[in-house]
Amino acid sequence: KAVLADLGATGKLTRAYRPQTNGKVERFNRTLLDEWPYLRPYTSNDERTAALADFLHTYNHHRRHTALGGHPPITRVNNAAGQYT
């Protein structure tokens, strides 16, 4: 809550089990499960956690998304590197 307040952002809640309002989050969760924690056997939870950063980078910077015309999500973000603050 403190970080959101510092950024001037607010959290938004959606109703549980409502794909009409949760569709993007539900799809991300499914993709996450398919492509990260159960993709291969890990020897420890630390190893699995370390792999999350690689997954997120690939997902946001390299993985093509049909909803974005085959582009990765980073192409839709303004000021991604924070250079225009």
C-alpha positions in Angstrom: 0.0 0.0 0.0 2.8 2.4 0.8 4.6 1.8 -2.5 1.3 2.4 -4.4 0.7 5.6 -2.4 4.2 6.8 -3.1 3.6 6.3 -6.8 0.2 8.0 -6.6 -1.3 4.7 -7.9 -4.4 2.9 -6.6 -5.1 -0.8 -6.6 -8.2 -2.1 -8.4 -10.2 -5.1 -7.2 -12.2 -7.4 -9.5 -14.8 -9.9 -8.6 -13.4 -13.4 -8.1 -14.2 -16.1 -10.7 -15.4 -13.5 -13.2 -13.6 -14.0 -16.5 -15.5 -11.0 -17.9 -13.5 -8.8 -15.6 -10.5 -11.0 -14.8 -9.8 -12.3 -18.3 -6.3 -10.8 -18.7 -5.2 -11.8 -15.2 -6.6 -15.3 -15.6 -4.8 -15.7 -18.9 -1.5 -14.4 -17.5 -1.8 -16.8 -14.5 -2.4 -19.8 -16.9 0.6 -18.8 -19.1 2.7 -18.4 -15.9 1.8 -21.9 -14.8 2.4 -23.4 -18.2 5.7 -21.7 -18.9 7.5 -21.2 -15.6 7.1 -23.2 -12.4 6.1 -26.5 -14.0 8.0 -26.2 -17.3 10.7 -28.4 -15.9 11.7 -30.0 -12.6 13.7 -27.7 -10.4 16.1 -28.9 -7.7 14.9 -26.3 -5.2 12.5 -23.5 -4.7 15.4 -21.0 -4.8 16.2 -22.3 -8.3 12.5 -21.9 -9.4 12.4 -18.4 -7.9 15.5 -17.4 -9.8 14.0 -18.6 -13.0 11.0 -16.2 -12.5 13.1 -13.2 -13.5 14.1 -14.8 -16.8 10.5 -15.8 -17.5 9.2 -12.3 -16.8 11.9 -10.8 -19.0 11.1 -13.2 -21.9 7.3 -12.7 -21.4 7.5 -8.9 -21.4 10.3 -8.3 -23.9 10.4 -11.2 -26.4 7.2 -13.3 -26.3 4.8 -12.4 -29.0 1.2 -11.7 -27.9 -1.6 -12.1 -30.3 -3.7 -9.5 -28.6 -0.9 -7.0 -29.4 -0.6 -7.8 -33.0 2.3 -10.2 -32.5 4.3 -7.7 -30.4 5.6 -8.1 -26.8 4.0 -6.1 -24.0 7.0 -3.8 -23.6 6.1 -2.2 -27.0 2.9 -0.8 -25.3 4.7 0.8 -22.3 5.5 4.5 -22.3 8.7 5.5 -20.4 9.8 1.8 -19.8 13.3 2.7 -18.8 12.2 5.7 -16.7 14.2 8.2 -18.7 11.4 10.7 -19.1 10.4 11.4 -15.5 
